Amino acid sequence: LGLEDQSKEKFANASAAVSEVEALRFSGYALFHGASTAISSAILMLTLVLGGGLVAKGMLTVELLIASILYVDQVLQASCHVVDEFASLLRVVGTSKVVFDLAQLDVS
């Protein structure tokens, strides 16, 4: 009936579009992950350098410096986890939109 060729072509086009979106998503995630790692490392290094200077001057104890570094590290890790969860949420919303579109239901 000729529908098989049309279905194959439609599937190939949809697969190519999904692959392109996934490639863009992965490159964006790699860029974000690299930038966030660099920023986090810079903040921790700045904390260590400034805190080390204060310890050398006797204005800060080693215990407070360690506590500050651990606190900054935990805050940075938590913020990265929040961004990862937000990205997962957006991915789920996009997937559900596609499912409703495939089912030809109006979600809006």
QUIPE-V573447 format. One record per run of one state. SS is the DSSP state (H for helix, E for strand, C for the rest). FROM is the first residue (numbers start at 1). TO is the last residue. Records with the same first field share a line. If there is no record, write none. Layout:
BEGIN
SS: FROM-TO ; FROM-TO
END
This chain:
BEGIN
C: 1-2 ; 58-61 ; 103-108
H: 3-57 ; 62-102
END
